[in-house]
Amino acid sequence: MRALRTITVTRYVTPLREGGSLPAIVEADDDGLYVLKFRCAGQGPRALIAELVAGELARALGLPVPEVVFAELPRDLARTEPDPEIHQLIHDSAGLNLALDYLPGSITFDPLVHPLDATLAARILWFDALVSNVDRTARNTNLLMWHRQPWLIDHGASLYFHHAPGWTEEPQRAADPFPMIAQHVLRSRSSRLADVDEEMSALVTPDLVRELIALIPESWLAVDGAPDAGVLRAAYERYLLARVAPPRPWVEEARRVG
């Protein structure tokens, strides 16, 4: 059974203000540094669900993603924070959050500077089209170069269908061709998309999807007005399995604009 480590945040180090939801570098009880994503920031727990499911799906597909961990955030850390916005964010998000391993010395991927293998580029594009990731553009690549290798970060904007009221009752959403893939930073480097499609789709099995959805904490599903957690888990599973089932119109869309 797939599982994630849980760390406890011991120190708030610094905010990352380039992120709209004010993620932060924090230190944890294992002496490691992490990028913390707050449960009560931006789009709330649904952004953490997207970060968790998409990030672990990318890892299962063999893509380079920093370790994703659950992060317990003590409310007491808010006491010493002078910035009122950050103080409120820490206070409101106390409890279970999500964090990614911090990659010290990493730099933002520059498509004009950094070479990228064509097969890897195609696999990243395929994955982003699968999870409807709107946030891997030339303006904001959400790719880091670390030890001369690219790393995928920030998947909270993926699976955006789950922000729409009544999404669990609209199975046709899985057939969305995702025209926003035209803005993807790697679209011109993904000539091998057709070559990787069969390989990648075969990896997204019902067992894998079930394991990924089982990782979602119950408390992140129990938001005001949401259906029962079991209903939501089943809906996420149906969506991802329908999304990867042939004929996959989003693959054809990605090939068309590449």
SVG drawing of the C-alpha trace seen along z (x, -y; Angstrom):
<svg xmlns="http://www.w3.org/2000/svg" viewBox="-25 -42 49 45">
<polyline fill="none" stroke="black" stroke-width="0.4" points="0.0,0.0 1.3,-3.4 2.1,-5.7 3.6,-9.1 5.9,-10.2 4.5,-12.7 6.7,-15.4 6.0,-18.0 6.9,-21.6 9.3,-23.1 10.2,-26.4 8.8,-28.8 11.8,-30.0 10.6,-32.3 7.6,-32.9 7.9,-32.2 6.1,-35.3 6.3,-34.4 3.5,-31.9 0.0,-33.3 -1.0,-31.2 2.1,-32.1 3.8,-28.8 6.8,-28.9 10.1,-27.2 9.9,-25.5 12.1,-23.3 10.8,-20.0 11.5,-17.6 13.7,-15.5 16.0,-18.6 15.0,-18.8 13.8,-21.8 10.5,-21.7 8.2,-23.9 4.9,-24.0 1.6,-24.3 -1.1,-25.6 -4.5,-24.0 -6.2,-27.4 -4.5,-29.3 -5.7,-30.1 -8.1,-27.4 -8.0,-25.6 -7.7,-21.8 -8.6,-21.1 -5.3,-22.6 -3.6,-20.2 -5.6,-17.3 -4.4,-18.2 -0.8,-18.6 -0.9,-15.2 -2.7,-13.2 -0.9,-14.8 2.5,-14.8 2.3,-11.1 0.9,-10.2 3.9,-11.9 6.2,-9.9 4.4,-6.6 4.9,-7.5 8.6,-7.8 8.8,-11.6 11.1,-13.6 9.2,-15.1 10.5,-16.1 9.3,-14.0 5.8,-14.8 5.0,-14.5 2.2,-15.3 3.1,-18.1 1.6,-18.7 1.6,-22.4 1.4,-23.5 -0.7,-26.5 1.8,-27.8 4.2,-28.8 1.8,-31.7 2.7,-33.4 6.1,-34.7 5.1,-35.7 4.9,-39.5 3.3,-39.6 -0.4,-39.6 -1.2,-37.8 1.2,-35.0 0.2,-34.8 -3.4,-34.3 -2.4,-31.7 -0.4,-29.6 -3.1,-29.9 -6.0,-28.9 -4.0,-26.1 -2.9,-24.4 -3.1,-20.7 -2.5,-18.5 -1.0,-20.2 1.3,-19.2 4.9,-19.8 7.5,-19.1 11.2,-18.5 13.1,-21.7 15.8,-21.6 18.6,-23.9 20.4,-25.7 17.8,-24.8 17.1,-27.3 14.1,-27.9 14.0,-26.0 14.6,-28.3 13.4,-26.8 16.0,-29.0 18.9,-27.8 18.4,-24.3 18.4,-21.3 15.7,-18.7 15.5,-15.2 12.7,-14.9 11.2,-11.8 11.2,-13.3 9.6,-16.5 6.8,-14.4 6.2,-12.4 5.9,-15.7 3.5,-17.1 1.4,-13.9 1.2,-13.9 0.2,-17.6 -2.5,-17.1 -3.8,-14.1 -4.1,-16.1 -5.2,-19.3 -2.2,-21.3 -2.7,-24.9 0.4,-26.0 3.4,-24.9 3.8,-27.9 6.8,-29.9 5.8,-32.6 5.7,-30.2 7.3,-26.8 7.1,-25.2 10.2,-23.2 13.4,-23.5 16.9,-22.5 18.7,-20.8 21.9,-18.8 21.5,-19.3 18.2,-17.5 14.6,-18.9 12.2,-18.5 8.4,-19.0 6.9,-21.2 3.6,-22.9 0.7,-20.8 -2.0,-22.6 -3.6,-24.1 -4.1,-20.6 -7.4,-18.7 -9.2,-22.1 -12.5,-20.4 -13.0,-19.7 -13.6,-23.4 -16.8,-23.4 -20.0,-22.8 -21.6,-19.4 -18.5,-18.0 -19.1,-14.6 -22.3,-14.4 -20.7,-15.4 -18.7,-12.4 -18.3,-14.2 -15.6,-16.4 -13.1,-13.6 -13.3,-14.0 -12.1,-17.6 -9.5,-18.0 -7.7,-20.6 -7.0,-23.3 -4.9,-25.2 -2.1,-22.7 -1.3,-25.1 0.3,-27.3 2.6,-24.6 6.3,-25.5 7.3,-22.2 4.8,-21.9 7.4,-22.6 9.8,-20.0 7.3,-17.1 7.6,-15.5 7.6,-12.1 4.2,-12.4 2.6,-9.6 5.5,-7.3 5.0,-7.7 1.2,-7.7 0.8,-3.9 3.5,-3.4 2.3,-6.1 -1.4,-5.2 -0.7,-1.6 0.9,-2.7 -2.3,-4.4 -4.0,-1.3 -7.2,-1.0 -5.0,0.2 -2.7,-2.7 -5.5,-5.2 -7.2,-3.6 -4.0,-3.8 -3.5,-7.5 -7.0,-8.5 -6.8,-6.6 -3.9,-8.9 -6.3,-11.9 -6.9,-12.7 -10.5,-12.5 -10.4,-16.1 -9.4,-17.5 -12.5,-16.0 -14.9,-17.1 -15.4,-20.7 -18.7,-22.6 -21.3,-21.5 -19.2,-18.6 -20.6,-15.1 -19.7,-12.2 -15.9,-11.4 -16.6,-8.0 -18.6,-9.6 -15.8,-12.0 -13.1,-9.3 -15.2,-7.3 -15.7,-10.3 -11.9,-11.1 -11.2,-7.5 -13.9,-7.5 -12.5,-10.8 -8.9,-9.6 -9.7,-6.2 -12.1,-7.8 -9.5,-10.4 -6.9,-7.8 -9.3,-5.5 -9.0,-5.6 -9.5,-7.5 -7.9,-10.3 -8.9,-13.5 -6.5,-15.5 -3.6,-13.5 -4.8,-14.5 -5.2,-18.1 -1.6,-18.1 -0.3,-16.6 -2.2,-19.2 -0.7,-22.2 2.8,-20.8"/>
</svg>
